[in-house]
Amino acid sequence: MKKIFLVIAFVAMAFSAKAWSSVVNGASFHIAKKYMTKEALAEYNRLVALRKTVEHNSAEVKDAKVMLDAELRSTTTCEKDVVVRIERAIEVLRNSAKYTDKEQCEAFVTLRQMLIKLHTISTIAIEGVEHSHHDFEFTWSGNREGPSPDKRDKYETRGKLTWSKMWNSSFCGWHQGWSSNYYAYDIDLRFGRIREQAMQGTVRDWAHEVGERAKPMYEWAKPDMLLRNEPRLRLEDIHLEMVARSAYRLAAIMNSVVK
């Protein structure tokens, strides 16, 4: 019986990780299309269709980072940096006639994936903040904040979780039954008030803004800390806001490349 439970738990975790990518990415793209101009949406759909017919390399995202200095500015020209990769992709899409179908496809894939990475807190690496440059473990407790008996802490501790896994896969456990469209509707309804502001500025402006949110989190969240339920829920609120911002900014970029 124990083995059966272990197998079920493993399958559930695997589904959770897969669902996160499809549900959140799908929601982001769904929201973005809502705010594209007619011309931008036509170009977006062309690139989606082109991607299905042209062999191309997917963007490598596993170790992608947004490198910020101590003032939370993105000043790098490193080709592996998330911000630089977004800027290069925009350049290709803005001048698509100069590039092959394969190059356009790769730029499109890079843009969508890296824009989400830009808005993933665990991706932000800040000069002088040591553990922002690598993943780390903490203990997640289902308990509420405040005093509680030792036994309650012991039996309601959920175990180890990594900072990266929390942002990239763990939060999806709350929404596994949702479709991308419904998830998109909920997020857009909740954060539509920030849309106009979010669509302004440059990619490096956006990196600075996300860095301003990330730095206090890294200063608070230490390796091996105990994370209780309320702070974890507040982190999920920020995560949802970042999904919205990534969507609005994808729309802004597509609107700009067809001008």
Contacts in CASP RR format, 6 or more apart in sequence:
PFRMAT RR
TARGET T0000
AUTHOR 0000-0000-0000
METHOD contacts of the structure
MODEL  1
MKKIFLVIAFVAMAFSAKAWSSVVNGASFHIAKKYMTKEALAEYNRLVAL
RKTVEHNSAEVKDAKVMLDAELRSTTTCEKDVVVRIERAIEVLRNSAKYT
DKEQCEAFVTLRQMLIKLHTISTIAIEGVEHSHHDFEFTWSGNREGPSPD
KRDKYETRGKLTWSKMWNSSFCGWHQGWSSNYYAYDIDLRFGRIREQAMQ
GTVRDWAHEVGERAKPMYEWAKPDMLLRNEPRLRLEDIHLEMVARSAYRL
AAIMNSVVK
15 176 0 8 1.000
16 169 0 8 1.000
16 170 0 8 1.000
16 172 0 8 1.000
16 173 0 8 1.000
16 176 0 8 1.000
17 169 0 8 1.000
17 172 0 8 1.000
19 172 0 8 1.000
19 173 0 8 1.000
19 176 0 8 1.000
19 177 0 8 1.000
20 168 0 8 1.000
20 169 0 8 1.000
20 171 0 8 1.000
20 172 0 8 1.000
20 173 0 8 1.000
22 180 0 8 1.000
23 172 0 8 1.000
23 175 0 8 1.000
23 176 0 8 1.000
23 178 0 8 1.000
23 179 0 8 1.000
23 180 0 8 1.000
23 183 0 8 1.000
24 116 0 8 1.000
24 172 0 8 1.000
24 183 0 8 1.000
24 243 0 8 1.000
25 112 0 8 1.000
25 116 0 8 1.000
25 180 0 8 1.000
26 180 0 8 1.000
26 183 0 8 1.000
26 184 0 8 1.000
27 180 0 8 1.000
27 181 0 8 1.000
27 183 0 8 1.000
27 184 0 8 1.000
27 187 0 8 1.000
27 243 0 8 1.000
27 247 0 8 1.000
28 116 0 8 1.000
28 184 0 8 1.000
28 243 0 8 1.000
28 246 0 8 1.000
28 247 0 8 1.000
28 250 0 8 1.000
29 112 0 8 1.000
29 180 0 8 1.000
29 247 0 8 1.000
29 250 0 8 1.000
30 180 0 8 1.000
30 181 0 8 1.000
30 184 0 8 1.000
30 247 0 8 1.000
31 184 0 8 1.000
31 187 0 8 1.000
31 188 0 8 1.000
31 244 0 8 1.000
31 247 0 8 1.000
31 248 0 8 1.000
31 251 0 8 1.000
32 44 0 8 1.000
32 247 0 8 1.000
32 248 0 8 1.000
32 250 0 8 1.000
32 251 0 8 1.000
32 254 0 8 1.000
33 41 0 8 1.000
33 44 0 8 1.000
33 251 0 8 1.000
34 188 0 8 1.000
34 251 0 8 1.000
35 195 0 8 1.000
35 199 0 8 1.000
35 247 0 8 1.000
35 248 0 8 1.000
35 251 0 8 1.000
36 44 0 8 1.000
36 251 0 8 1.000
36 254 0 8 1.000
36 255 0 8 1.000
37 255 0 8 1.000
37 258 0 8 1.000
39 258 0 8 1.000
40 251 0 8 1.000
40 254 0 8 1.000
40 255 0 8 1.000
40 257 0 8 1.000
40 258 0 8 1.000
41 254 0 8 1.000
43 93 0 8 1.000
43 254 0 8 1.000
43 257 0 8 1.000
43 258 0 8 1.000
44 254 0 8 1.000
47 93 0 8 1.000
47 104 0 8 1.000
47 105 0 8 1.000
47 108 0 8 1.000
48 108 0 8 1.000
50 101 0 8 1.000
50 104 0 8 1.000
50 105 0 8 1.000
50 108 0 8 1.000
51 105 0 8 1.000
51 108 0 8 1.000
51 109 0 8 1.000
54 101 0 8 1.000
54 102 0 8 1.000
54 105 0 8 1.000
55 102 0 8 1.000
56 102 0 8 1.000
56 105 0 8 1.000
56 106 0 8 1.000
56 109 0 8 1.000
57 106 0 8 1.000
58 109 0 8 1.000
58 113 0 8 1.000
59 85 0 8 1.000
59 106 0 8 1.000
59 109 0 8 1.000
59 110 0 8 1.000
59 113 0 8 1.000
59 114 0 8 1.000
61 113 0 8 1.000
61 114 0 8 1.000
61 117 0 8 1.000
64 80 0 8 1.000
64 81 0 8 1.000
64 82 0 8 1.000
64 85 0 8 1.000
64 114 0 8 1.000
64 117 0 8 1.000
64 123 0 8 1.000
65 80 0 8 1.000
65 81 0 8 1.000
65 82 0 8 1.000
65 123 0 8 1.000
65 124 0 8 1.000
65 125 0 8 1.000
65 133 0 8 1.000
66 74 0 8 1.000
66 81 0 8 1.000
66 82 0 8 1.000
66 83 0 8 1.000
66 117 0 8 1.000
66 118 0 8 1.000
66 123 0 8 1.000
66 124 0 8 1.000
66 125 0 8 1.000
66 207 0 8 1.000
66 210 0 8 1.000
66 211 0 8 1.000
67 74 0 8 1.000
67 76 0 8 1.000
67 78 0 8 1.000
67 81 0 8 1.000
67 83 0 8 1.000
67 125 0 8 1.000
67 127 0 8 1.000
68 74 0 8 1.000
68 124 0 8 1.000
68 125 0 8 1.000
68 126 0 8 1.000
68 127 0 8 1.000
68 207 0 8 1.000
68 208 0 8 1.000
68 211 0 8 1.000
69 75 0 8 1.000
69 126 0 8 1.000
69 127 0 8 1.000
70 126 0 8 1.000
70 127 0 8 1.000
70 128 0 8 1.000
72 126 0 8 1.000
72 208 0 8 1.000
72 211 0 8 1.000
72 212 0 8 1.000
72 215 0 8 1.000
73 204 0 8 1.000
73 208 0 8 1.000
74 81 0 8 1.000
74 83 0 8 1.000
74 203 0 8 1.000
74 204 0 8 1.000
74 207 0 8 1.000
74 208 0 8 1.000
76 83 0 8 1.000
76 84 0 8 1.000
77 84 0 8 1.000
78 84 0 8 1.000
79 85 0 8 1.000
79 88 0 8 1.000
82 114 0 8 1.000
82 117 0 8 1.000
82 118 0 8 1.000
82 123 0 8 1.000
82 207 0 8 1.000
83 118 0 8 1.000
83 203 0 8 1.000
83 204 0 8 1.000
83 207 0 8 1.000
85 110 0 8 1.000
85 114 0 8 1.000
86 110 0 8 1.000
86 111 0 8 1.000
86 114 0 8 1.000
86 115 0 8 1.000
86 118 0 8 1.000
86 203 0 8 1.000
87 203 0 8 1.000
88 107 0 8 1.000
88 110 0 8 1.000
89 107 0 8 1.000
89 108 0 8 1.000
89 110 0 8 1.000
89 111 0 8 1.000
89 114 0 8 1.000
90 107 0 8 1.000
90 111 0 8 1.000
90 203 0 8 1.000
90 253 0 8 1.000
90 256 0 8 1.000
90 257 0 8 1.000
92 99 0 8 1.000
92 103 0 8 1.000
92 104 0 8 1.000
92 107 0 8 1.000
93 104 0 8 1.000
93 107 0 8 1.000
93 108 0 8 1.000
93 111 0 8 1.000
93 253 0 8 1.000
93 257 0 8 1.000
94 256 0 8 1.000
94 257 0 8 1.000
96 104 0 8 1.000
96 257 0 8 1.000
99 107 0 8 1.000
111 250 0 8 1.000
111 253 0 8 1.000
112 250 0 8 1.000
115 246 0 8 1.000
115 249 0 8 1.000
115 250 0 8 1.000
115 253 0 8 1.000
116 246 0 8 1.000
117 123 0 8 1.000
118 203 0 8 1.000
118 206 0 8 1.000
118 207 0 8 1.000
118 210 0 8 1.000
118 246 0 8 1.000
119 206 0 8 1.000
119 210 0 8 1.000
119 242 0 8 1.000
119 243 0 8 1.000
119 245 0 8 1.000
119 246 0 8 1.000
119 249 0 8 1.000
120 167 0 8 1.000
120 168 0 8 1.000
120 242 0 8 1.000
121 167 0 8 1.000
121 210 0 8 1.000
121 213 0 8 1.000
121 214 0 8 1.000
121 217 0 8 1.000
121 235 0 8 1.000
121 238 0 8 1.000
121 239 0 8 1.000
121 242 0 8 1.000
122 135 0 8 1.000
122 163 0 8 1.000
122 164 0 8 1.000
122 166 0 8 1.000
122 167 0 8 1.000
122 168 0 8 1.000
124 132 0 8 1.000
124 210 0 8 1.000
124 211 0 8 1.000
124 214 0 8 1.000
124 218 0 8 1.000
125 132 0 8 1.000
125 133 0 8 1.000
126 132 0 8 1.000
126 211 0 8 1.000
126 214 0 8 1.000
126 215 0 8 1.000
126 218 0 8 1.000
129 215 0 8 1.000
129 218 0 8 1.000
129 219 0 8 1.000
131 218 0 8 1.000
131 222 0 8 1.000
131 223 0 8 1.000
132 214 0 8 1.000
132 215 0 8 1.000
132 218 0 8 1.000
135 162 0 8 1.000
135 163 0 8 1.000
135 164 0 8 1.000
136 162 0 8 1.000
136 163 0 8 1.000
136 223 0 8 1.000
136 224 0 8 1.000
137 160 0 8 1.000
137 161 0 8 1.000
137 162 0 8 1.000
137 163 0 8 1.000
137 223 0 8 1.000
137 224 0 8 1.000
138 160 0 8 1.000
138 161 0 8 1.000
138 162 0 8 1.000
138 163 0 8 1.000
138 221 0 8 1.000
138 222 0 8 1.000
138 223 0 8 1.000
138 224 0 8 1.000
138 225 0 8 1.000
138 226 0 8 1.000
138 227 0 8 1.000
139 157 0 8 1.000
139 158 0 8 1.000
139 159 0 8 1.000
139 160 0 8 1.000
139 161 0 8 1.000
139 224 0 8 1.000
139 225 0 8 1.000
139 226 0 8 1.000
139 227 0 8 1.000
140 157 0 8 1.000
140 158 0 8 1.000
140 159 0 8 1.000
140 160 0 8 1.000
140 161 0 8 1.000
140 227 0 8 1.000
140 232 0 8 1.000
141 153 0 8 1.000
141 156 0 8 1.000
141 157 0 8 1.000
141 158 0 8 1.000
141 226 0 8 1.000
141 227 0 8 1.000
141 228 0 8 1.000
141 229 0 8 1.000
142 156 0 8 1.000
142 157 0 8 1.000
142 158 0 8 1.000
142 228 0 8 1.000
142 229 0 8 1.000
143 152 0 8 1.000
143 153 0 8 1.000
143 156 0 8 1.000
143 157 0 8 1.000
143 228 0 8 1.000
143 229 0 8 1.000
144 228 0 8 1.000
144 229 0 8 1.000
144 230 0 8 1.000
145 228 0 8 1.000
145 229 0 8 1.000
145 230 0 8 1.000
145 231 0 8 1.000
146 228 0 8 1.000
157 226 0 8 1.000
161 170 0 8 1.000
161 227 0 8 1.000
163 221 0 8 1.000
166 232 0 8 1.000
166 235 0 8 1.000
167 239 0 8 1.000
171 236 0 8 1.000
171 239 0 8 1.000
174 236 0 8 1.000
175 183 0 8 1.000
178 186 0 8 1.000
184 247 0 8 1.000
187 240 0 8 1.000
187 243 0 8 1.000
187 244 0 8 1.000
187 247 0 8 1.000
188 244 0 8 1.000
188 247 0 8 1.000
190 240 0 8 1.000
190 244 0 8 1.000
191 240 0 8 1.000
191 241 0 8 1.000
191 244 0 8 1.000
191 245 0 8 1.000
192 244 0 8 1.000
194 241 0 8 1.000
194 244 0 8 1.000
194 245 0 8 1.000
194 248 0 8 1.000
195 244 0 8 1.000
195 248 0 8 1.000
198 244 0 8 1.000
198 245 0 8 1.000
198 248 0 8 1.000
198 249 0 8 1.000
198 252 0 8 1.000
199 248 0 8 1.000
199 249 0 8 1.000
199 251 0 8 1.000
199 252 0 8 1.000
200 252 0 8 1.000
206 245 0 8 1.000
206 249 0 8 1.000
210 242 0 8 1.000
213 238 0 8 1.000
213 242 0 8 1.000
217 235 0 8 1.000
217 238 0 8 1.000
221 227 0 8 1.000
END
